[in-house]
Amino acid sequence: MPAVPSPILLLLVPLKAKGTARFRRDVPRRSLVSCRQGSFEEGNAAMDKAMRSPDEQLSHCKDGNGTTLDPIGKNFANEFAQPSLEEEATDDVMCGISESVVRDVGKAAIELLAARGFTVSELRKKLRSKNYPVDAIDAVVADFKSRGLLNDGFYAESFSRSRWMSSTWGPRRIKQALRQKGVPEAEVDQATRSVFQDGDGHGKEATYGISEASMDHLFAQALKQWQRGQSLTLENRRGRIVRWLQYRGFNWSVTNAIVKKLEAQHPP
């Protein structure tokens, strides 16, 4: 009578469900990695390294005589390789956040940026107002910053130049607006310096804290206001131009210099 191979007891564990027996292998749970500690790929890389292929899992199976049991090899292993519902649930998680939520946050951020420019702080506040998870927002913001889609320095300079050329805002008012938008102080100073002090192609700088070219541009805009008050007395005319300059954020040294130049070159 031929020898009967001893049964394999430890490899496969039957699981009964509704009267039928199923087999599954125990898979190490995928650990979640915090977004603050590493990138999204770390958790997946650790999982891939920890798991062994189906062939490796079953290659050691032998009968009682030491013969490798090929019939339960690849085909059976491939059936086991199909992810369970629990495994599929973990595959859709990145850094403890649902991947679909991260995609939704990214899509919302792109739509906002397509409409107008945002500082990092403004974009965070806008996304939080939509009740997205903070961790998902942080992940998207970090990704956008790394790709240059969010840049407070670029935004600050663009904003400063636009307000200066279109509305004749001075350094003080521009700085105040940028601070309210959450731009870091270093970026604020760099932006206003680039617009008001480095804008002169000849490198000339007046003693008023702004370049000569900026001073000439300001005088041209102030002259328009000065000429509109020709029907006023000199005192009222002077007060009107002083208020106009101060409201736009120019210091007293700049304001006084402009008023004196207006009175000298365009007397009442």
MOGICOR-V925561 format. One record per pair of residues at least 24 apart in sequence whose ideal C-beta (glycine too) atoms are under 8 Angstrom apart, sorted by sequence separation. I is the first residue (numbers start at 0). J is the second residue. D is the distance in whole Angstrom. If there is no record, write none. Layout:
i/j/d
I/J/D
I/J/D
This chain:
i/j/d
26/50/7
53/77/6
107/131/7
119/144/7
170/195/6
237/262/7
53/79/6
53/80/5
104/131/5
122/149/7
155/182/5
103/131/7
154/182/7
233/262/8
119/149/5
100/131/7
104/135/5
108/139/5
118/149/8
151/182/5
155/186/5
159/190/5
163/194/6
236/267/7
24/56/7
100/132/6
104/136/6
108/140/8
117/149/7
119/151/6
151/183/6
155/187/6
158/190/7
159/191/6
163/195/7
217/249/7
118/151/5
156/189/8
101/135/5
104/138/8
105/139/5
152/186/5
155/189/7
156/190/4
159/193/7
160/194/5
233/267/5
100/135/5
104/139/5
108/143/7
151/186/5
155/190/4
159/194/5
96/132/6
112/148/7
118/154/6
217/253/7
221/257/5
225/261/5
101/138/6
105/142/7
112/149/8
117/154/8
118/155/8
152/189/7
156/193/5
96/134/5
97/135/8
101/139/7
116/154/5
152/190/7
156/194/7
170/208/7
229/267/8
95/134/7
96/135/5
170/209/7
214/253/7
218/257/6
222/261/7
226/265/7
94/134/7
217/257/6
221/261/6
225/265/6
116/157/7
96/138/7
116/158/8
208/250/7
214/256/8
218/260/6
207/250/8
218/261/8
222/265/7
94/138/7
208/252/7
209/253/7
93/138/8
207/252/5
208/253/7
206/252/8
207/253/5
10/57/8
169/217/8
207/256/6
10/60/6
163/213/8
167/217/7
42/93/8
42/94/7
7/60/6
167/220/5
39/93/5
7/62/8
24/79/5
39/94/6
23/79/7
5/62/7
22/79/7
26/83/7
29/86/8
4/62/4
5/63/4
4/63/5
121/180/6
4/64/7
23/83/6
26/86/6
29/89/4
34/94/4
120/180/7
121/181/6
2/63/8
7/68/8
28/89/7
29/90/8
31/92/6
33/94/6
34/95/7
120/181/2
2/64/7
4/66/8
32/94/6
33/95/7
34/96/7
118/180/5
119/181/7
120/182/8
29/92/8
31/94/7
32/95/8
118/181/5
4/68/8
31/95/5
118/182/6
175/248/7
172/246/8
174/248/8
169/244/8
172/247/6
173/248/6
172/248/3
171/248/4
169/247/5
170/248/6
171/249/7
168/247/5
169/248/3
170/249/8
171/250/7
167/247/6
168/248/6
169/249/4
170/250/8
166/247/8
169/250/8
169/253/7
39/138/8
34/134/6
34/137/6
34/138/5
34/141/8
